[in-house]
Amino acid sequence: MATITKVSPLAPAAFPKLPVIDGVRFATVEAGVRYQGRTDVMLAVLDPGTSVAGVFTRSATRAAPVLDCQEKIGGASDGPAAILVNSGNANAFTGHYGQASVAAVTQAVADVTGVAVERVFTSSTGVIGEPLAHDRILAQLDALNGALSSDAIEDAARAIMTTDTFPKGASAQVDIDGQRVSIAGIAKGSGMIAPDMATMLVYIFTDAKVEQSALQAMLSSQTDTSFNCITVDSDTSTSDSLLLCATGASGVDATGNAAFAKALNGVMLDLAHQVVRDGEGATKFVEIRVSGAASDADAKVHGLAIANSPLIKTAVAGEDPNWGRVVMAIGKSGAAADRDKLSISFGEILVAENGWVSPNYSEDEAAAYMKGQELVIAVDLGLGDGQSTVWTCDLTHGYIEINADYRS
């Protein structure tokens, strides 16, 4: 497998200081599932009464752990819960072997931790089509259970990485009726990113008390404007999973609380943006703002058409303000558009309007803008009030190098 040594130029300066979330403990270990010399398995154990919500890939070739998690979400919620994640092997397209691995791992975690098997959730990420060497995981469960700690969330973020160049974390704190509740989340993801649910692997924890159905509704709604609005390469994974866990340890009921929902949305957006910033080979972070569409849904269609265009992404990599490619992407998207009402801007630079290049457009000014690491492409369709924002990155030789060697 390709070795990733260079940290993305778009990476944050350091892993953020995340608040300890009462009611959840973490541990990691080197199990050698595929990688050598690095942690590759993470275990999280959550207190009794924790509510667990989840969203998952809509891929028709979903991995065995995804199918198992989907069956369990919304089930029993009284006792403790556990999450086990391995990197290096996706346990996807592995037939009955994959199902057997999930059954063996979930039962073993249940036996070691005392968590009911119906409350054990697993995720796997990495190479598709190879049986999971789950015996290597089982051999480490006692060590994992014995090492559980409330302040090891950064270690957990590192253990779930594959081609990621940096671990991803985000947090928020909010006061509800004079009492503070905390939210902290981690994510992994770098390539095979074009979510159709949530994306990659994401785990978010809060000490707030939220009833499971309300937590699920909140997560599903906010996914559409965060993780479902990012793309690196237009490919949706077989293993995408997002779990949101509310331990209730703070004693503060955040069910239906607007401030809590806003704080959660901030954490989800932060993690989603970090995934884009770690896009395989990425050197540019691109925000695509679409307004004036016939509907919000149409705006999102246009935004994703722009974000997923290899021609646009390579032009961004080459720092070429080729606005004609944006026109192309809008025209092919399938959503309503009118050439003569369209306007396009790069940052504050009006590039095109009324079906033609803007009379004040300066190619030199636009080329200078494209040299930045953080870019905005704005499109107004002139048709209505629909709007959407999508985030992506450029497409460079680095992406090809990483994926040409992925299984080597």
Secondary structure as a PSIPRED ss2 file (coil, helix, strand):
# PSIPRED VFORMAT (PSIPRED V4.0)

   1 M C   1.000  0.000  0.000
   2 A C   1.000  0.000  0.000
   3 T C   1.000  0.000  0.000
   4 I C   1.000  0.000  0.000
   5 T C   1.000  0.000  0.000
   6 K C   1.000  0.000  0.000
   7 V C   1.000  0.000  0.000
   8 S C   1.000  0.000  0.000
   9 P C   1.000  0.000  0.000
  10 L C   1.000  0.000  0.000
  11 A C   1.000  0.000  0.000
  12 P C   1.000  0.000  0.000
  13 A C   1.000  0.000  0.000
  14 A C   1.000  0.000  0.000
  15 F C   1.000  0.000  0.000
  16 P C   1.000  0.000  0.000
  17 K C   1.000  0.000  0.000
  18 L C   1.000  0.000  0.000
  19 P C   1.000  0.000  0.000
  20 V C   1.000  0.000  0.000
  21 I C   1.000  0.000  0.000
  22 D C   1.000  0.000  0.000
  23 G C   1.000  0.000  0.000
  24 V E   0.000  0.000  1.000
  25 R E   0.000  0.000  1.000
  26 F E   0.000  0.000  1.000
  27 A E   0.000  0.000  1.000
  28 T E   0.000  0.000  1.000
  29 V E   0.000  0.000  1.000
  30 E C   1.000  0.000  0.000
  31 A C   1.000  0.000  0.000
  32 G C   1.000  0.000  0.000
  33 V C   1.000  0.000  0.000
  34 R C   1.000  0.000  0.000
  35 Y C   1.000  0.000  0.000
  36 Q C   1.000  0.000  0.000
  37 G C   1.000  0.000  0.000
  38 R C   1.000  0.000  0.000
  39 T C   1.000  0.000  0.000
  40 D C   1.000  0.000  0.000
  41 V E   0.000  0.000  1.000
  42 M E   0.000  0.000  1.000
  43 L E   0.000  0.000  1.000
  44 A E   0.000  0.000  1.000
  45 V E   0.000  0.000  1.000
  46 L E   0.000  0.000  1.000
  47 D C   1.000  0.000  0.000
  48 P C   1.000  0.000  0.000
  49 G C   1.000  0.000  0.000
  50 T C   1.000  0.000  0.000
  51 S E   0.000  0.000  1.000
  52 V E   0.000  0.000  1.000
  53 A E   0.000  0.000  1.000
  54 G E   0.000  0.000  1.000
  55 V E   0.000  0.000  1.000
  56 F E   0.000  0.000  1.000
  57 T C   1.000  0.000  0.000
  58 R C   1.000  0.000  0.000
  59 S C   1.000  0.000  0.000
  60 A C   1.000  0.000  0.000
  61 T C   1.000  0.000  0.000
  62 R C   1.000  0.000  0.000
  63 A C   1.000  0.000  0.000
  64 A H   0.000  1.000  0.000
  65 P H   0.000  1.000  0.000
  66 V H   0.000  1.000  0.000
  67 L H   0.000  1.000  0.000
  68 D H   0.000  1.000  0.000
  69 C H   0.000  1.000  0.000
  70 Q H   0.000  1.000  0.000
  71 E H   0.000  1.000  0.000
  72 K H   0.000  1.000  0.000
  73 I C   1.000  0.000  0.000
  74 G C   1.000  0.000  0.000
  75 G C   1.000  0.000  0.000
  76 A C   1.000  0.000  0.000
  77 S C   1.000  0.000  0.000
  78 D C   1.000  0.000  0.000
  79 G C   1.000  0.000  0.000
  80 P C   1.000  0.000  0.000
  81 A E   0.000  0.000  1.000
  82 A E   0.000  0.000  1.000
  83 I E   0.000  0.000  1.000
  84 L E   0.000  0.000  1.000
  85 V E   0.000  0.000  1.000
  86 N E   0.000  0.000  1.000
  87 S E   0.000  0.000  1.000
  88 G E   0.000  0.000  1.000
  89 N E   0.000  0.000  1.000
  90 A C   1.000  0.000  0.000
  91 N C   1.000  0.000  0.000
  92 A C   1.000  0.000  0.000
  93 F C   1.000  0.000  0.000
  94 T C   1.000  0.000  0.000
  95 G H   0.000  1.000  0.000
  96 H H   0.000  1.000  0.000
  97 Y H   0.000  1.000  0.000
  98 G H   0.000  1.000  0.000
  99 Q H   0.000  1.000  0.000
 100 A H   0.000  1.000  0.000
 101 S H   0.000  1.000  0.000
 102 V H   0.000  1.000  0.000
 103 A H   0.000  1.000  0.000
 104 A H   0.000  1.000  0.000
 105 V H   0.000  1.000  0.000
 106 T H   0.000  1.000  0.000
 107 Q H   0.000  1.000  0.000
 108 A H   0.000  1.000  0.000
 109 V H   0.000  1.000  0.000
 110 A H   0.000  1.000  0.000
 111 D H   0.000  1.000  0.000
 112 V H   0.000  1.000  0.000
 113 T H   0.000  1.000  0.000
 114 G C   1.000  0.000  0.000
 115 V C   1.000  0.000  0.000
 116 A C   1.000  0.000  0.000
 117 V H   0.000  1.000  0.000
 118 E H   0.000  1.000  0.000
 119 R H   0.000  1.000  0.000
 120 V E   0.000  0.000  1.000
 121 F E   0.000  0.000  1.000
 122 T E   0.000  0.000  1.000
 123 S E   0.000  0.000  1.000
 124 S E   0.000  0.000  1.000
 125 T E   0.000  0.000  1.000
 126 G E   0.000  0.000  1.000
 127 V E   0.000  0.000  1.000
 128 I C   1.000  0.000  0.000
 129 G C   1.000  0.000  0.000
 130 E C   1.000  0.000  0.000
 131 P C   1.000  0.000  0.000
 132 L C   1.000  0.000  0.000
 133 A C   1.000  0.000  0.000
 134 H H   0.000  1.000  0.000
 135 D H   0.000  1.000  0.000
 136 R H   0.000  1.000  0.000
 137 I H   0.000  1.000  0.000
 138 L H   0.000  1.000  0.000
 139 A C   1.000  0.000  0.000
 140 Q C   1.000  0.000  0.000
 141 L H   0.000  1.000  0.000
 142 D H   0.000  1.000  0.000
 143 A H   0.000  1.000  0.000
 144 L H   0.000  1.000  0.000
 145 N H   0.000  1.000  0.000
 146 G H   0.000  1.000  0.000
 147 A C   1.000  0.000  0.000
 148 L C   1.000  0.000  0.000
 149 S E   0.000  0.000  1.000
 150 S C   1.000  0.000  0.000
 151 D C   1.000  0.000  0.000
 152 A C   1.000  0.000  0.000
 153 I H   0.000  1.000  0.000
 154 E H   0.000  1.000  0.000
 155 D H   0.000  1.000  0.000
 156 A H   0.000  1.000  0.000
 157 A H   0.000  1.000  0.000
 158 R H   0.000  1.000  0.000
 159 A H   0.000  1.000  0.000
 160 I C   1.000  0.000  0.000
 161 M C   1.000  0.000  0.000
 162 T C   1.000  0.000  0.000
 163 T C   1.000  0.000  0.000
 164 D C   1.000  0.000  0.000
 165 T C   1.000  0.000  0.000
 166 F C   1.000  0.000  0.000
 167 P C   1.000  0.000  0.000
 168 K E   0.000  0.000  1.000
 169 G E   0.000  0.000  1.000
 170 A E   0.000  0.000  1.000
 171 S E   0.000  0.000  1.000
 172 A E   0.000  0.000  1.000
 173 Q E   0.000  0.000  1.000
 174 V E   0.000  0.000  1.000
 175 D E   0.000  0.000  1.000
 176 I E   0.000  0.000  1.000
 177 D C   1.000  0.000  0.000
 178 G C   1.000  0.000  0.000
 179 Q E   0.000  0.000  1.000
 180 R E   0.000  0.000  1.000
 181 V E   0.000  0.000  1.000
 182 S E   0.000  0.000  1.000
 183 I E   0.000  0.000  1.000
 184 A E   0.000  0.000  1.000
 185 G E   0.000  0.000  1.000
 186 I E   0.000  0.000  1.000
 187 A E   0.000  0.000  1.000
 188 K E   0.000  0.000  1.000
 189 G C   1.000  0.000  0.000
 190 S C   1.000  0.000  0.000
 191 G C   1.000  0.000  0.000
 192 M C   1.000  0.000  0.000
 193 I C   1.000  0.000  0.000
 194 A C   1.000  0.000  0.000
 195 P C   1.000  0.000  0.000
 196 D C   1.000  0.000  0.000
 197 M C   1.000  0.000  0.000
 198 A C   1.000  0.000  0.000
 199 T C   1.000  0.000  0.000
 200 M C   1.000  0.000  0.000
 201 L E   0.000  0.000  1.000
 202 V E   0.000  0.000  1.000
 203 Y E   0.000  0.000  1.000
 204 I E   0.000  0.000  1.000
 205 F E   0.000  0.000  1.000
 206 T E   0.000  0.000  1.000
 207 D C   1.000  0.000  0.000
 208 A C   1.000  0.000  0.000
 209 K E   0.000  0.000  1.000
 210 V C   1.000  0.000  0.000
 211 E C   1.000  0.000  0.000
 212 Q H   0.000  1.000  0.000
 213 S H   0.000  1.000  0.000
 214 A H   0.000  1.000  0.000
 215 L H   0.000  1.000  0.000
 216 Q H   0.000  1.000  0.000
 217 A H   0.000  1.000  0.000
 218 M H   0.000  1.000  0.000
 219 L H   0.000  1.000  0.000
 220 S H   0.000  1.000  0.000
 221 S H   0.000  1.000  0.000
 222 Q H   0.000  1.000  0.000
 223 T H   0.000  1.000  0.000
 224 D C   1.000  0.000  0.000
 225 T C   1.000  0.000  0.000
 226 S C   1.000  0.000  0.000
 227 F H   0.000  1.000  0.000
 228 N H   0.000  1.000  0.000
 229 C H   0.000  1.000  0.000
 230 I E   0.000  0.000  1.000
 231 T C   1.000  0.000  0.000
 232 V C   1.000  0.000  0.000
 233 D C   1.000  0.000  0.000
 234 S C   1.000  0.000  0.000
 235 D C   1.000  0.000  0.000
 236 T C   1.000  0.000  0.000
 237 S C   1.000  0.000  0.000
 238 T C   1.000  0.000  0.000
 239 S C   1.000  0.000  0.000
 240 D C   1.000  0.000  0.000
 241 S E   0.000  0.000  1.000
 242 L E   0.000  0.000  1.000
 243 L E   0.000  0.000  1.000
 244 L E   0.000  0.000  1.000
 245 C E   0.000  0.000  1.000
 246 A E   0.000  0.000  1.000
 247 T C   1.000  0.000  0.000
 248 G C   1.000  0.000  0.000
 249 A C   1.000  0.000  0.000
 250 S C   1.000  0.000  0.000
 251 G C   1.000  0.000  0.000
 252 V C   1.000  0.000  0.000
 253 D E   0.000  0.000  1.000
 254 A C   1.000  0.000  0.000
 255 T C   1.000  0.000  0.000
 256 G C   1.000  0.000  0.000
 257 N C   1.000  0.000  0.000
 258 A H   0.000  1.000  0.000
 259 A H   0.000  1.000  0.000
 260 F H   0.000  1.000  0.000
 261 A H   0.000  1.000  0.000
 262 K H   0.000  1.000  0.000
 263 A H   0.000  1.000  0.000
 264 L H   0.000  1.000  0.000
 265 N H   0.000  1.000  0.000
 266 G H   0.000  1.000  0.000
 267 V H   0.000  1.000  0.000
 268 M H   0.000  1.000  0.000
 269 L H   0.000  1.000  0.000
 270 D H   0.000  1.000  0.000
 271 L H   0.000  1.000  0.000
 272 A H   0.000  1.000  0.000
 273 H H   0.000  1.000  0.000
 274 Q H   0.000  1.000  0.000
 275 V H   0.000  1.000  0.000
 276 V H   0.000  1.000  0.000
 277 R H   0.000  1.000  0.000
 278 D C   1.000  0.000  0.000
 279 G C   1.000  0.000  0.000
 280 E C   1.000  0.000  0.000
 281 G C   1.000  0.000  0.000
 282 A C   1.000  0.000  0.000
 283 T C   1.000  0.000  0.000
 284 K C   1.000  0.000  0.000
 285 F E   0.000  0.000  1.000
 286 V E   0.000  0.000  1.000
 287 E E   0.000  0.000  1.000
 288 I E   0.000  0.000  1.000
 289 R E   0.000  0.000  1.000
 290 V E   0.000  0.000  1.000
 291 S E   0.000  0.000  1.000
 292 G E   0.000  0.000  1.000
 293 A E   0.000  0.000  1.000
 294 A C   1.000  0.000  0.000
 295 S C   1.000  0.000  0.000
 296 D H   0.000  1.000  0.000
 297 A H   0.000  1.000  0.000
 298 D H   0.000  1.000  0.000
 299 A H   0.000  1.000  0.000
 300 K H   0.000  1.000  0.000
 301 V H   0.000  1.000  0.000
 302 H H   0.000  1.000  0.000
 303 G H   0.000  1.000  0.000
 304 L H   0.000  1.000  0.000
 305 A H   0.000  1.000  0.000
 306 I H   0.000  1.000  0.000
 307 A H   0.000  1.000  0.000
 308 N C   1.000  0.000  0.000
 309 S C   1.000  0.000  0.000
 310 P H   0.000  1.000  0.000
 311 L H   0.000  1.000  0.000
 312 I H   0.000  1.000  0.000
 313 K H   0.000  1.000  0.000
 314 T H   0.000  1.000  0.000
 315 A H   0.000  1.000  0.000
 316 V H   0.000  1.000  0.000
 317 A H   0.000  1.000  0.000
 318 G C   1.000  0.000  0.000
 319 E C   1.000  0.000  0.000
 320 D C   1.000  0.000  0.000
 321 P C   1.000  0.000  0.000
 322 N C   1.000  0.000  0.000
 323 W H   0.000  1.000  0.000
 324 G H   0.000  1.000  0.000
 325 R H   0.000  1.000  0.000
 326 V H   0.000  1.000  0.000
 327 V H   0.000  1.000  0.000
 328 M H   0.000  1.000  0.000
 329 A H   0.000  1.000  0.000
 330 I H   0.000  1.000  0.000
 331 G H   0.000  1.000  0.000
 332 K H   0.000  1.000  0.000
 333 S C   1.000  0.000  0.000
 334 G C   1.000  0.000  0.000
 335 A C   1.000  0.000  0.000
 336 A C   1.000  0.000  0.000
 337 A C   1.000  0.000  0.000
 338 D C   1.000  0.000  0.000
 339 R H   0.000  1.000  0.000
 340 D H   0.000  1.000  0.000
 341 K H   0.000  1.000  0.000
 342 L C   1.000  0.000  0.000
 343 S E   0.000  0.000  1.000
 344 I E   0.000  0.000  1.000
 345 S E   0.000  0.000  1.000
 346 F E   0.000  0.000  1.000
 347 G C   1.000  0.000  0.000
 348 E C   1.000  0.000  0.000
 349 I E   0.000  0.000  1.000
 350 L E   0.000  0.000  1.000
 351 V E   0.000  0.000  1.000
 352 A E   0.000  0.000  1.000
 353 E E   0.000  0.000  1.000
 354 N C   1.000  0.000  0.000
 355 G C   1.000  0.000  0.000
 356 W E   0.000  0.000  1.000
 357 V E   0.000  0.000  1.000
 358 S C   1.000  0.000  0.000
 359 P C   1.000  0.000  0.000
 360 N C   1.000  0.000  0.000
 361 Y C   1.000  0.000  0.000
 362 S C   1.000  0.000  0.000
 363 E H   0.000  1.000  0.000
 364 D H   0.000  1.000  0.000
 365 E H   0.000  1.000  0.000
 366 A H   0.000  1.000  0.000
 367 A H   0.000  1.000  0.000
 368 A H   0.000  1.000  0.000
 369 Y H   0.000  1.000  0.000
 370 M C   1.000  0.000  0.000
 371 K C   1.000  0.000  0.000
 372 G C   1.000  0.000  0.000
 373 Q C   1.000  0.000  0.000
 374 E E   0.000  0.000  1.000
 375 L E   0.000  0.000  1.000
 376 V E   0.000  0.000  1.000
 377 I E   0.000  0.000  1.000
 378 A E   0.000  0.000  1.000
 379 V E   0.000  0.000  1.000
 380 D E   0.000  0.000  1.000
 381 L C   1.000  0.000  0.000
 382 G C   1.000  0.000  0.000
 383 L C   1.000  0.000  0.000
 384 G C   1.000  0.000  0.000
 385 D C   1.000  0.000  0.000
 386 G E   0.000  0.000  1.000
 387 Q E   0.000  0.000  1.000
 388 S E   0.000  0.000  1.000
 389 T E   0.000  0.000  1.000
 390 V E   0.000  0.000  1.000
 391 W E   0.000  0.000  1.000
 392 T E   0.000  0.000  1.000
 393 C E   0.000  0.000  1.000
 394 D C   1.000  0.000  0.000
 395 L C   1.000  0.000  0.000
 396 T C   1.000  0.000  0.000
 397 H H   0.000  1.000  0.000
 398 G H   0.000  1.000  0.000
 399 Y H   0.000  1.000  0.000
 400 I H   0.000  1.000  0.000
 401 E H   0.000  1.000  0.000
 402 I H   0.000  1.000  0.000
 403 N H   0.000  1.000  0.000
 404 A H   0.000  1.000  0.000
 405 D C   1.000  0.000  0.000
 406 Y C   1.000  0.000  0.000
 407 R C   1.000  0.000  0.000
 408 S C   1.000  0.000  0.000
